[in-house]
């Protein structure tokens, strides 16, 4: 599983990454978590608001920091 955090590297982006990592621990899953800060890569996903969460190439959420529980649900729904 490949999880990308799209954003400028701001505090909200770091918060989303931390919550995604907590969700992975809750699930006992291992995944590659990558910070994407390049604006061209972000725009390639059609994302207009950051932070954004992308799992296995699918945009899951934009413009907000998911809670660990929301991130857990998103990971489960994509891997199901």
N, CA, C and O atoms as a Maestro MAE file, in Angstrom:
{
 s_m_m2io_version
 :::
 2.0.0
}

f_m_ct {
 s_m_title
 :::
 protein
 m_atom[320] {
  # First column is atom index #
  i_m_mmod_type
  r_m_x_coord
  r_m_y_coord
  r_m_z_coord
  i_m_residue_number
  s_m_chain_name
  s_m_pdb_residue_name
  s_m_pdb_atom_name
  i_m_atomic_number
  :::
  1 25 0.847 -1.173 0.000 1 A "UNK " " N  " 7
  2 3 0.000 0.000 0.000 1 A "UNK " " CA " 6
  3 2 0.895 1.239 0.000 1 A "UNK " " C  " 6
  4 15 1.872 1.325 0.744 1 A "UNK " " O  " 8
  5 25 0.533 2.190 -0.853 2 A "UNK " " N  " 7
  6 3 1.281 3.444 -0.962 2 A "UNK " " CA " 6
  7 2 0.355 4.586 -0.560 2 A "UNK " " C  " 6
  8 15 -0.701 4.788 -1.160 2 A "UNK " " O  " 8
  9 25 0.761 5.321 0.455 3 A "UNK " " N  " 7
  10 3 -0.029 6.445 0.948 3 A "UNK " " CA " 6
  11 2 0.771 7.717 0.740 3 A "UNK " " C  " 6
  12 15 1.928 7.812 1.149 3 A "UNK " " O  " 8
  13 25 0.139 8.697 0.097 4 A "UNK " " N  " 7
  14 3 0.798 9.971 -0.156 4 A "UNK " " CA " 6
  15 2 0.070 11.086 0.578 4 A "UNK " " C  " 6
  16 15 -1.159 11.160 0.572 4 A "UNK " " O  " 8
  17 25 0.856 11.951 1.209 5 A "UNK " " N  " 7
  18 3 0.338 13.155 1.860 5 A "UNK " " CA " 6
  19 2 0.747 14.315 0.956 5 A "UNK " " C  " 6
  20 15 1.933 14.619 0.829 5 A "UNK " " O  " 8
  21 25 -0.230 14.958 0.332 6 A "UNK " " N  " 7
  22 3 0.050 16.054 -0.580 6 A "UNK " " CA " 6
  23 2 -0.065 17.380 0.154 6 A "UNK " " C  " 6
  24 15 -1.058 17.626 0.839 6 A "UNK " " O  " 8
  25 25 0.940 18.238 0.017 7 A "UNK " " N  " 7
  26 3 0.889 19.550 0.645 7 A "UNK " " CA " 6
  27 2 2.252 20.203 0.679 7 A "UNK " " C  " 6
  28 15 3.247 19.652 0.209 7 A "UNK " " O  " 8
  29 25 2.265 21.382 1.244 8 A "UNK " " N  " 7
  30 3 3.487 22.202 1.255 8 A "UNK " " CA " 6
  31 2 4.467 21.824 2.356 8 A "UNK " " C  " 6
  32 15 5.582 22.343 2.402 8 A "UNK " " O  " 8
  33 25 4.058 20.930 3.237 9 A "UNK " " N  " 7
  34 3 4.905 20.581 4.374 9 A "UNK " " CA " 6
  35 2 4.550 21.386 5.609 9 A "UNK " " C  " 6
  36 15 5.345 21.490 6.543 9 A "UNK " " O  " 8
  37 25 3.355 21.954 5.610 10 A "UNK " " N  " 7
  38 3 2.891 22.788 6.728 10 A "UNK " " CA " 6
  39 2 2.494 21.918 7.927 10 A "UNK " " C  " 6
  40 15 2.525 20.690 7.858 10 A "UNK " " O  " 8
  41 25 2.129 22.568 9.002 11 A "UNK " " N  " 7
  42 3 1.740 21.861 10.232 11 A "UNK " " CA " 6
  43 2 0.529 20.958 9.981 11 A "UNK " " C  " 6
  44 15 0.461 19.857 10.526 11 A "UNK " " O  " 8
  45 25 -0.415 21.407 9.172 12 A "UNK " " N  " 7
  46 3 -1.598 20.582 8.873 12 A "UNK " " CA " 6
  47 2 -1.204 19.320 8.108 12 A "UNK " " C  " 6
  48 15 -1.765 18.248 8.338 12 A "UNK " " O  " 8
  49 25 -0.242 19.451 7.203 13 A "UNK " " N  " 7
  50 3 0.246 18.290 6.448 13 A "UNK " " CA " 6
  51 2 0.898 17.289 7.392 13 A "UNK " " C  " 6
  52 15 0.667 16.084 7.288 13 A "UNK " " O  " 8
  53 25 1.711 17.793 8.311 14 A "UNK " " N  " 7
  54 3 2.364 16.919 9.285 14 A "UNK " " CA " 6
  55 2 1.335 16.267 10.208 14 A "UNK " " C  " 6
  56 15 1.495 15.114 10.610 14 A "UNK " " O  " 8
  57 25 0.286 17.005 10.537 15 A "UNK " " N  " 7
  58 3 -0.788 16.452 11.371 15 A "UNK " " CA " 6
  59 2 -1.506 15.306 10.667 15 A "UNK " " C  " 6
  60 15 -1.815 14.285 11.282 15 A "UNK " " O  " 8
  61 25 -1.768 15.482 9.371 16 A "UNK " " N  " 7
  62 3 -2.412 14.413 8.603 16 A "UNK " " CA " 6
  63 2 -1.508 13.191 8.536 16 A "UNK " " C  " 6
  64 15 -1.969 12.062 8.698 16 A "UNK " " O  " 8
  65 25 -0.232 13.415 8.300 17 A "UNK " " N  " 7
  66 3 0.705 12.288 8.241 17 A "UNK " " CA " 6
  67 2 0.748 11.548 9.580 17 A "UNK " " C  " 6
  68 15 0.731 10.317 9.606 17 A "UNK " " O  " 8
  69 25 0.804 12.280 10.678 18 A "UNK " " N  " 7
  70 3 0.839 11.656 12.007 18 A "UNK " " CA " 6
  71 2 -0.422 10.824 12.239 18 A "UNK " " C  " 6
  72 15 -0.346 9.718 12.775 18 A "UNK " " O  " 8
  73 25 -1.582 11.351 11.838 19 A "UNK " " N  " 7
  74 3 -2.839 10.628 12.048 19 A "UNK " " CA " 6
  75 2 -2.924 9.391 11.157 19 A "UNK " " C  " 6
  76 15 -3.482 8.371 11.563 19 A "UNK " " O  " 8
  77 25 -2.375 9.475 9.951 20 A "UNK " " N  " 7
  78 3 -2.334 8.299 9.074 20 A "UNK " " CA " 6
  79 2 -1.439 7.235 9.687 20 A "UNK " " C  " 6
  80 15 -1.781 6.053 9.675 20 A "UNK " " O  " 8
  81 25 -0.299 7.644 10.220 21 A "UNK " " N  " 7
  82 3 0.603 6.672 10.853 21 A "UNK " " CA " 6
  83 2 -0.059 6.030 12.078 21 A "UNK " " C  " 6
  84 15 0.117 4.835 12.313 21 A "UNK " " O  " 8
  85 25 -0.818 6.808 12.863 22 A "UNK " " N  " 7
  86 3 -1.553 6.251 14.008 22 A "UNK " " CA " 6
  87 2 -2.582 5.235 13.526 22 A "UNK " " C  " 6
  88 15 -2.761 4.185 14.143 22 A "UNK " " O  " 8
  89 25 -3.257 5.550 12.425 23 A "UNK " " N  " 7
  90 3 -4.260 4.639 11.877 23 A "UNK " " CA " 6
  91 2 -3.617 3.333 11.436 23 A "UNK " " C  " 6
  92 15 -4.182 2.260 11.646 23 A "UNK " " O  " 8
  93 25 -2.443 3.416 10.830 24 A "UNK " " N  " 7
  94 3 -1.737 2.209 10.409 24 A "UNK " " CA " 6
  95 2 -1.363 1.342 11.607 24 A "UNK " " C  " 6
  96 15 -1.453 0.116 11.546 24 A "UNK " " O  " 8
  97 25 -0.943 1.985 12.699 25 A "UNK " " N  " 7
  98 3 -0.621 1.245 13.919 25 A "UNK " " CA " 6
  99 2 -1.881 0.574 14.464 25 A "UNK " " C  " 6
  100 15 -1.843 -0.590 14.861 25 A "UNK " " O  " 8
  101 25 -3.000 1.307 14.484 26 A "UNK " " N  " 7
  102 3 -4.265 0.741 14.978 26 A "UNK " " CA " 6
  103 2 -4.659 -0.490 14.172 26 A "UNK " " C  " 6
  104 15 -5.203 -1.448 14.720 26 A "UNK " " O  " 8
  105 25 -4.383 -0.462 12.867 27 A "UNK " " N  " 7
  106 3 -4.749 -1.566 11.983 27 A "UNK " " CA " 6
  107 2 -3.694 -2.672 11.940 27 A "UNK " " C  " 6
  108 15 -3.946 -3.761 11.425 27 A "UNK " " O  " 8
  109 25 -2.522 -2.385 12.480 28 A "UNK " " N  " 7
  110 3 -1.433 -3.343 12.404 28 A "UNK " " CA " 6
  111 2 -0.939 -3.523 10.972 28 A "UNK " " C  " 6
  112 15 -0.451 -4.592 10.606 28 A "UNK " " O  " 8
  113 25 -1.069 -2.472 10.168 29 A "UNK " " N  " 7
  114 3 -0.669 -2.529 8.758 29 A "UNK " " CA " 6
  115 2 0.632 -1.774 8.548 29 A "UNK " " C  " 6
  116 15 0.985 -0.863 9.297 29 A "UNK " " O  " 8
  117 25 1.322 -2.185 7.510 30 A "UNK " " N  " 7
  118 3 2.541 -1.507 7.101 30 A "UNK " " CA " 6
  119 2 2.266 -0.878 5.741 30 A "UNK " " C  " 6
  120 15 1.639 -1.504 4.886 30 A "UNK " " O  " 8
  121 25 2.718 0.329 5.536 31 A "UNK " " N  " 7
  122 3 2.516 1.006 4.259 31 A "UNK " " CA " 6
  123 2 3.643 1.989 4.025 31 A "UNK " " C  " 6
  124 15 4.292 2.454 4.963 31 A "UNK " " O  " 8
  125 25 3.862 2.292 2.779 32 A "UNK " " N  " 7
  126 3 4.832 3.310 2.394 32 A "UNK " " CA " 6
  127 2 4.110 4.657 2.479 32 A "UNK " " C  " 6
  128 15 3.149 4.892 1.746 32 A "UNK " " O  " 8
  129 25 4.569 5.542 3.371 33 A "UNK " " N  " 7
  130 3 3.958 6.862 3.537 33 A "UNK " " CA " 6
  131 2 4.937 7.897 2.989 33 A "UNK " " C  " 6
  132 15 6.076 7.996 3.445 33 A "UNK " " O  " 8
  133 25 4.474 8.663 2.003 34 A "UNK " " N  " 7
  134 3 5.334 9.599 1.292 34 A "UNK " " CA " 6
  135 2 4.759 11.002 1.368 34 A "UNK " " C  " 6
  136 15 3.558 11.204 1.187 34 A "UNK " " O  " 8
  137 25 5.630 11.975 1.640 35 A "UNK " " N  " 7
  138 3 5.243 13.384 1.579 35 A "UNK " " CA " 6
  139 2 5.485 13.878 0.163 35 A "UNK " " C  " 6
  140 15 6.586 13.739 -0.369 35 A "UNK " " O  " 8
  141 25 4.461 14.451 -0.443 36 A "UNK " " N  " 7
  142 3 4.592 15.020 -1.786 36 A "UNK " " CA " 6
  143 2 4.415 16.530 -1.656 36 A "UNK " " C  " 6
  144 15 3.327 17.014 -1.344 36 A "UNK " " O  " 8
  145 25 5.496 17.266 -1.897 37 A "UNK " " N  " 7
  146 3 5.446 18.724 -1.771 37 A "UNK " " CA " 6
  147 2 5.566 19.430 -3.119 37 A "UNK " " C  " 6
  148 15 5.374 20.643 -3.202 37 A "UNK " " O  " 8
  149 25 5.882 18.677 -4.177 38 A "UNK " " N  " 7
  150 3 6.039 19.273 -5.499 38 A "UNK " " CA " 6
  151 2 4.673 19.672 -6.062 38 A "UNK " " C  " 6
  152 15 3.784 18.833 -6.210 38 A "UNK " " O  " 8
  153 25 4.517 20.949 -6.370 39 A "UNK " " N  " 7
  154 3 3.221 21.472 -6.814 39 A "UNK " " CA " 6
  155 2 2.754 20.812 -8.103 39 A "UNK " " C  " 6
  156 15 1.552 20.631 -8.296 39 A "UNK " " O  " 8
  157 25 3.668 20.452 -8.980 40 A "UNK " " N  " 7
  158 3 3.282 19.798 -10.238 40 A "UNK " " CA " 6
  159 2 2.685 18.415 -9.971 40 A "UNK " " C  " 6
  160 15 1.702 18.024 -10.601 40 A "UNK " " O  " 8
  161 25 3.283 17.684 -9.038 41 A "UNK " " N  " 7
  162 3 2.752 16.362 -8.690 41 A "UNK " " CA " 6
  163 2 1.387 16.495 -8.027 41 A "UNK " " C  " 6
  164 15 0.484 15.701 -8.288 41 A "UNK " " O  " 8
  165 25 1.241 17.497 -7.172 42 A "UNK " " N  " 7
  166 3 -0.036 17.719 -6.492 42 A "UNK " " CA " 6
  167 2 -1.112 18.067 -7.518 42 A "UNK " " C  " 6
  168 15 -2.222 17.537 -7.470 42 A "UNK " " O  " 8
  169 25 -0.778 18.956 -8.439 43 A "UNK " " N  " 7
  170 3 -1.739 19.370 -9.464 43 A "UNK " " CA " 6
  171 2 -2.110 18.212 -10.390 43 A "UNK " " C  " 6
  172 15 -3.219 18.178 -10.924 43 A "UNK " " O  " 8
  173 25 -1.196 17.270 -10.583 44 A "UNK " " N  " 7
  174 3 -1.478 16.113 -11.438 44 A "UNK " " CA " 6
  175 2 -2.638 15.279 -10.889 44 A "UNK " " C  " 6
  176 15 -3.330 14.600 -11.647 44 A "UNK " " O  " 8
  177 25 -2.847 15.332 -9.584 45 A "UNK " " N  " 7
  178 3 -3.982 14.637 -8.969 45 A "UNK " " CA " 6
  179 2 -5.265 15.457 -9.043 45 A "UNK " " C  " 6
  180 15 -6.336 14.960 -8.695 45 A "UNK " " O  " 8
  181 25 -5.171 16.704 -9.492 46 A "UNK " " N  " 7
  182 3 -6.347 17.560 -9.551 46 A "UNK " " CA " 6
  183 2 -6.727 18.135 -8.200 46 A "UNK " " C  " 6
  184 15 -7.847 18.608 -8.009 46 A "UNK " " O  " 8
  185 25 -5.799 18.091 -7.274 47 A "UNK " " N  " 7
  186 3 -6.059 18.576 -5.912 47 A "UNK " " CA " 6
  187 2 -5.888 20.091 -5.870 47 A "UNK " " C  " 6
  188 15 -4.861 20.618 -6.295 47 A "UNK " " O  " 8
  189 25 -6.892 20.780 -5.360 48 A "UNK " " N  " 7
  190 3 -6.845 22.232 -5.267 48 A "UNK " " CA " 6
  191 2 -6.702 22.724 -3.832 48 A "UNK " " C  " 6
  192 15 -6.421 23.901 -3.607 48 A "UNK " " O  " 8
  193 25 -6.893 21.833 -2.861 49 A "UNK " " N  " 7
  194 3 -6.782 22.214 -1.443 49 A "UNK " " CA " 6
  195 2 -5.953 21.161 -0.725 49 A "UNK " " C  " 6
  196 15 -6.165 19.960 -0.889 49 A "UNK " " O  " 8
  197 25 -5.011 21.636 0.070 50 A "UNK " " N  " 7
  198 3 -4.164 20.720 0.821 50 A "UNK " " CA " 6
  199 2 -4.384 20.938 2.309 50 A "UNK " " C  " 6
  200 15 -4.882 21.994 2.699 50 A "UNK " " O  " 8
  201 25 -4.033 19.989 3.140 51 A "UNK " " N  " 7
  202 3 -3.418 18.717 2.799 51 A "UNK " " CA " 6
  203 2 -4.412 17.781 2.122 51 A "UNK " " C  " 6
  204 15 -5.626 17.919 2.268 51 A "UNK " " O  " 8
  205 25 -3.867 16.837 1.385 52 A "UNK " " N  " 7
  206 3 -4.699 15.830 0.729 52 A "UNK " " CA " 6
  207 2 -4.115 14.455 1.007 52 A "UNK " " C  " 6
  208 15 -2.907 14.292 1.183 52 A "UNK " " O  " 8
  209 25 -4.995 13.481 1.040 53 A "UNK " " N  " 7
  210 3 -4.607 12.096 1.284 53 A "UNK " " CA " 6
  211 2 -4.878 11.281 0.030 53 A "UNK " " C  " 6
  212 15 -5.992 11.281 -0.495 53 A "UNK " " O  " 8
  213 25 -3.853 10.589 -0.444 54 A "UNK " " N  " 7
  214 3 -3.969 9.725 -1.620 54 A "UNK " " CA " 6
  215 2 -3.516 8.327 -1.212 54 A "UNK " " C  " 6
  216 15 -2.420 8.146 -0.682 54 A "UNK " " O  " 8
  217 25 -4.372 7.345 -1.465 55 A "UNK " " N  " 7
  218 3 -4.034 5.962 -1.154 55 A "UNK " " CA " 6
  219 2 -4.076 5.162 -2.443 55 A "UNK " " C  " 6
  220 15 -5.100 5.103 -3.124 55 A "UNK " " O  " 8
  221 25 -2.949 4.547 -2.766 56 A "UNK " " N  " 7
  222 3 -2.816 3.740 -3.976 56 A "UNK " " CA " 6
  223 2 -3.328 4.486 -5.210 56 A "UNK " " C  " 6
  224 15 -4.032 3.921 -6.047 56 A "UNK " " O  " 8
  225 25 -2.960 5.773 -5.305 57 A "UNK " " N  " 7
  226 3 -3.303 6.576 -6.469 57 A "UNK " " CA " 6
  227 2 -4.689 7.181 -6.467 57 A "UNK " " C  " 6
  228 15 -5.046 7.896 -7.403 57 A "UNK " " O  " 8
  229 25 -5.480 6.915 -5.443 58 A "UNK " " N  " 7
  230 3 -6.850 7.427 -5.367 58 A "UNK " " CA " 6
  231 2 -6.913 8.553 -4.335 58 A "UNK " " C  " 6
  232 15 -6.505 8.373 -3.188 58 A "UNK " " O  " 8
  233 25 -7.428 9.722 -4.750 59 A "UNK " " N  " 7
  234 3 -7.577 10.844 -3.831 59 A "UNK " " CA " 6
  235 2 -8.723 10.526 -2.873 59 A "UNK " " C  " 6
  236 15 -9.855 10.290 -3.294 59 A "UNK " " O  " 8
  237 25 -8.409 10.522 -1.579 60 A "UNK " " N  " 7
  238 3 -9.381 10.149 -0.552 60 A "UNK " " CA " 6
  239 2 -9.987 11.382 0.124 60 A "UNK " " C  " 6
  240 15 -11.193 11.432 0.368 60 A "UNK " " O  " 8
  241 25 -9.144 12.374 0.426 61 A "UNK " " N  " 7
  242 3 -9.618 13.571 1.128 61 A "UNK " " CA " 6
  243 2 -8.738 14.749 0.745 61 A "UNK " " C  " 6
  244 15 -7.542 14.595 0.501 61 A "UNK " " O  " 8
  245 25 -9.352 15.935 0.694 62 A "UNK " " N  " 7
  246 3 -8.595 17.156 0.394 62 A "UNK " " CA " 6
  247 2 -9.030 18.275 1.330 62 A "UNK " " C  " 6
  248 15 -10.185 18.350 1.750 62 A "UNK " " O  " 8
  249 25 -8.065 19.145 1.643 63 A "UNK " " N  " 7
  250 3 -8.362 20.363 2.378 63 A "UNK " " CA " 6
  251 2 -8.624 20.219 3.860 63 A "UNK " " C  " 6
  252 15 -9.052 21.174 4.508 63 A "UNK " " O  " 8
  253 25 -8.373 19.032 4.414 64 A "UNK " " N  " 7
  254 3 -8.591 18.883 5.857 64 A "UNK " " CA " 6
  255 2 -7.713 17.784 6.425 64 A "UNK " " C  " 6
  256 15 -7.203 16.924 5.707 64 A "UNK " " O  " 8
  257 25 -7.556 17.840 7.738 65 A "UNK " " N  " 7
  258 3 -6.769 16.840 8.452 65 A "UNK " " CA " 6
  259 2 -7.731 15.786 8.981 65 A "UNK " " C  " 6
  260 15 -8.567 16.071 9.838 65 A "UNK " " O  " 8
  261 25 -7.609 14.580 8.473 66 A "UNK " " N  " 7
  262 3 -8.441 13.487 8.966 66 A "UNK " " CA " 6
  263 2 -7.993 13.089 10.359 66 A "UNK " " C  " 6
  264 15 -6.803 13.140 10.672 66 A "UNK " " O  " 8
  265 25 -8.933 12.698 11.191 67 A "UNK " " N  " 7
  266 3 -8.595 12.149 12.502 67 A "UNK " " CA " 6
  267 2 -8.004 10.759 12.288 67 A "UNK " " C  " 6
  268 15 -8.151 10.187 11.208 67 A "UNK " " O  " 8
  269 25 -7.336 10.208 13.306 68 A "UNK " " N  " 7
  270 3 -6.832 8.833 13.156 68 A "UNK " " CA " 6
  271 2 -7.942 7.842 12.796 68 A "UNK " " C  " 6
  272 15 -7.726 6.929 11.999 68 A "UNK " " O  " 8
  273 25 -9.115 8.019 13.377 69 A "UNK " " N  " 7
  274 3 -10.234 7.108 13.093 69 A "UNK " " CA " 6
  275 2 -10.716 7.266 11.653 69 A "UNK " " C  " 6
  276 15 -11.003 6.272 10.985 69 A "UNK " " O  " 8
  277 25 -10.809 8.514 11.167 70 A "UNK " " N  " 7
  278 3 -11.208 8.735 9.769 70 A "UNK " " CA " 6
  279 2 -10.173 8.140 8.815 70 A "UNK " " C  " 6
  280 15 -10.525 7.540 7.799 70 A "UNK " " O  " 8
  281 25 -8.905 8.311 9.150 71 A "UNK " " N  " 7
  282 3 -7.841 7.748 8.317 71 A "UNK " " CA " 6
  283 2 -7.906 6.224 8.329 71 A "UNK " " C  " 6
  284 15 -7.694 5.585 7.299 71 A "UNK " " O  " 8
  285 25 -8.196 5.645 9.480 72 A "UNK " " N  " 7
  286 3 -8.322 4.188 9.584 72 A "UNK " " CA " 6
  287 2 -9.435 3.696 8.663 72 A "UNK " " C  " 6
  288 15 -9.259 2.727 7.925 72 A "UNK " " O  " 8
  289 25 -10.569 4.363 8.712 73 A "UNK " " N  " 7
  290 3 -11.708 3.967 7.853 73 A "UNK " " CA " 6
  291 2 -11.353 4.080 6.384 73 A "UNK " " C  " 6
  292 15 -11.719 3.219 5.585 73 A "UNK " " O  " 8
  293 25 -10.635 5.147 6.020 74 A "UNK " " N  " 7
  294 3 -10.236 5.338 4.634 74 A "UNK " " CA " 6
  295 2 -9.300 4.228 4.171 74 A "UNK " " C  " 6
  296 15 -9.445 3.710 3.064 74 A "UNK " " O  " 8
  297 25 -8.349 3.865 5.010 75 A "UNK " " N  " 7
  298 3 -7.409 2.799 4.658 75 A "UNK " " CA " 6
  299 2 -8.139 1.471 4.504 75 A "UNK " " C  " 6
  300 15 -7.865 0.714 3.573 75 A "UNK " " O  " 8
  301 25 -9.056 1.190 5.402 76 A "UNK " " N  " 7
  302 3 -9.824 -0.056 5.331 76 A "UNK " " CA " 6
  303 2 -10.668 -0.081 4.064 76 A "UNK " " C  " 6
  304 15 -10.738 -1.113 3.396 76 A "UNK " " O  " 8
  305 25 -11.304 1.022 3.722 77 A "UNK " " N  " 7
  306 3 -12.189 1.048 2.554 77 A "UNK " " CA " 6
  307 2 -11.408 0.851 1.254 77 A "UNK " " C  " 6
  308 15 -11.914 0.239 0.314 77 A "UNK " " O  " 8
  309 25 -10.190 1.361 1.196 78 A "UNK " " N  " 7
  310 3 -9.377 1.216 -0.016 78 A "UNK " " CA " 6
  311 2 -8.811 -0.187 -0.124 78 A "UNK " " C  " 6
  312 15 -8.711 -0.740 -1.219 78 A "UNK " " O  " 8
  313 25 -8.439 -0.767 1.017 79 A "UNK " " N  " 7
  314 3 -7.811 -2.088 0.968 79 A "UNK " " CA " 6
  315 2 -8.837 -3.224 0.951 79 A "UNK " " C  " 6
  316 15 -8.471 -4.393 0.833 79 A "UNK " " O  " 8
  317 25 -10.115 -2.879 1.068 80 A "UNK " " N  " 7
  318 3 -11.147 -3.930 1.079 80 A "UNK " " CA " 6
  319 2 -11.469 -4.421 -0.325 80 A "UNK " " C  " 6
  320 15 -12.313 -5.301 -0.493 80 A "UNK " " O  " 8
  :::
 }
 m_bond[319] {
  # First column is bond index #
  i_m_from
  i_m_to
  i_m_order
  :::
  1 1 2 1
  2 2 3 1
  3 3 4 2
  4 3 5 1
  5 5 6 1
  6 6 7 1
  7 7 8 2
  8 7 9 1
  9 9 10 1
  10 10 11 1
  11 11 12 2
  12 11 13 1
  13 13 14 1
  14 14 15 1
  15 15 16 2
  16 15 17 1
  17 17 18 1
  18 18 19 1
  19 19 20 2
  20 19 21 1
  21 21 22 1
  22 22 23 1
  23 23 24 2
  24 23 25 1
  25 25 26 1
  26 26 27 1
  27 27 28 2
  28 27 29 1
  29 29 30 1
  30 30 31 1
  31 31 32 2
  32 31 33 1
  33 33 34 1
  34 34 35 1
  35 35 36 2
  36 35 37 1
  37 37 38 1
  38 38 39 1
  39 39 40 2
  40 39 41 1
  41 41 42 1
  42 42 43 1
  43 43 44 2
  44 43 45 1
  45 45 46 1
  46 46 47 1
  47 47 48 2
  48 47 49 1
  49 49 50 1
  50 50 51 1
  51 51 52 2
  52 51 53 1
  53 53 54 1
  54 54 55 1
  55 55 56 2
  56 55 57 1
  57 57 58 1
  58 58 59 1
  59 59 60 2
  60 59 61 1
  61 61 62 1
  62 62 63 1
  63 63 64 2
  64 63 65 1
  65 65 66 1
  66 66 67 1
  67 67 68 2
  68 67 69 1
  69 69 70 1
  70 70 71 1
  71 71 72 2
  72 71 73 1
  73 73 74 1
  74 74 75 1
  75 75 76 2
  76 75 77 1
  77 77 78 1
  78 78 79 1
  79 79 80 2
  80 79 81 1
  81 81 82 1
  82 82 83 1
  83 83 84 2
  84 83 85 1
  85 85 86 1
  86 86 87 1
  87 87 88 2
  88 87 89 1
  89 89 90 1
  90 90 91 1
  91 91 92 2
  92 91 93 1
  93 93 94 1
  94 94 95 1
  95 95 96 2
  96 95 97 1
  97 97 98 1
  98 98 99 1
  99 99 100 2
  100 99 101 1
  101 101 102 1
  102 102 103 1
  103 103 104 2
  104 103 105 1
  105 105 106 1
  106 106 107 1
  107 107 108 2
  108 107 109 1
  109 109 110 1
  110 110 111 1
  111 111 112 2
  112 111 113 1
  113 113 114 1
  114 114 115 1
  115 115 116 2
  116 115 117 1
  117 117 118 1
  118 118 119 1
  119 119 120 2
  120 119 121 1
  121 121 122 1
  122 122 123 1
  123 123 124 2
  124 123 125 1
  125 125 126 1
  126 126 127 1
  127 127 128 2
  128 127 129 1
  129 129 130 1
  130 130 131 1
  131 131 132 2
  132 131 133 1
  133 133 134 1
  134 134 135 1
  135 135 136 2
  136 135 137 1
  137 137 138 1
  138 138 139 1
  139 139 140 2
  140 139 141 1
  141 141 142 1
  142 142 143 1
  143 143 144 2
  144 143 145 1
  145 145 146 1
  146 146 147 1
  147 147 148 2
  148 147 149 1
  149 149 150 1
  150 150 151 1
  151 151 152 2
  152 151 153 1
  153 153 154 1
  154 154 155 1
  155 155 156 2
  156 155 157 1
  157 157 158 1
  158 158 159 1
  159 159 160 2
  160 159 161 1
  161 161 162 1
  162 162 163 1
  163 163 164 2
  164 163 165 1
  165 165 166 1
  166 166 167 1
  167 167 168 2
  168 167 169 1
  169 169 170 1
  170 170 171 1
  171 171 172 2
  172 171 173 1
  173 173 174 1
  174 174 175 1
  175 175 176 2
  176 175 177 1
  177 177 178 1
  178 178 179 1
  179 179 180 2
  180 179 181 1
  181 181 182 1
  182 182 183 1
  183 183 184 2
  184 183 185 1
  185 185 186 1
  186 186 187 1
  187 187 188 2
  188 187 189 1
  189 189 190 1
  190 190 191 1
  191 191 192 2
  192 191 193 1
  193 193 194 1
  194 194 195 1
  195 195 196 2
  196 195 197 1
  197 197 198 1
  198 198 199 1
  199 199 200 2
  200 199 201 1
  201 201 202 1
  202 202 203 1
  203 203 204 2
  204 203 205 1
  205 205 206 1
  206 206 207 1
  207 207 208 2
  208 207 209 1
  209 209 210 1
  210 210 211 1
  211 211 212 2
  212 211 213 1
  213 213 214 1
  214 214 215 1
  215 215 216 2
  216 215 217 1
  217 217 218 1
  218 218 219 1
  219 219 220 2
  220 219 221 1
  221 221 222 1
  222 222 223 1
  223 223 224 2
  224 223 225 1
  225 225 226 1
  226 226 227 1
  227 227 228 2
  228 227 229 1
  229 229 230 1
  230 230 231 1
  231 231 232 2
  232 231 233 1
  233 233 234 1
  234 234 235 1
  235 235 236 2
  236 235 237 1
  237 237 238 1
  238 238 239 1
  239 239 240 2
  240 239 241 1
  241 241 242 1
  242 242 243 1
  243 243 244 2
  244 243 245 1
  245 245 246 1
  246 246 247 1
  247 247 248 2
  248 247 249 1
  249 249 250 1
  250 250 251 1
  251 251 252 2
  252 251 253 1
  253 253 254 1
  254 254 255 1
  255 255 256 2
  256 255 257 1
  257 257 258 1
  258 258 259 1
  259 259 260 2
  260 259 261 1
  261 261 262 1
  262 262 263 1
  263 263 264 2
  264 263 265 1
  265 265 266 1
  266 266 267 1
  267 267 268 2
  268 267 269 1
  269 269 270 1
  270 270 271 1
  271 271 272 2
  272 271 273 1
  273 273 274 1
  274 274 275 1
  275 275 276 2
  276 275 277 1
  277 277 278 1
  278 278 279 1
  279 279 280 2
  280 279 281 1
  281 281 282 1
  282 282 283 1
  283 283 284 2
  284 283 285 1
  285 285 286 1
  286 286 287 1
  287 287 288 2
  288 287 289 1
  289 289 290 1
  290 290 291 1
  291 291 292 2
  292 291 293 1
  293 293 294 1
  294 294 295 1
  295 295 296 2
  296 295 297 1
  297 297 298 1
  298 298 299 1
  299 299 300 2
  300 299 301 1
  301 301 302 1
  302 302 303 1
  303 303 304 2
  304 303 305 1
  305 305 306 1
  306 306 307 1
  307 307 308 2
  308 307 309 1
  309 309 310 1
  310 310 311 1
  311 311 312 2
  312 311 313 1
  313 313 314 1
  314 314 315 1
  315 315 316 2
  316 315 317 1
  317 317 318 1
  318 318 319 1
  319 319 320 2
  :::
 }
}
